[in-house]
């Protein structure tokens, strides 16, 4: 455990890591379209931390944001496929039932 000296401020997570986490949470809770953005921001923040240009205190938040973004993106893809396939099946069903009536 390190103790900050009087002239030093404790390291805090970067804004980008926090935004990645919030977007990742929102992508799973209500708005799946935010998943890819959370994934991207979390990934970029992890690269910045590895390069030393961003504080290491945000690494955990950036990782969680990136993982939630990946899960949100997968969820978005599955929902999109379900909508297209179920919507497409409904259209085909209506088309074939109208053809059968003629």
Secondary structure, 3 states (H helix, E strand, C coil): CCCCCCCCCCCCCCHHHHHHHHHHHHHHHCCHHHHHHHHHHHHHHHHHHHHCCCCHHHHHHHHHHHHHHHHHHHHHHHHHHHHHHHHHHHHHHHHHHHHHHC
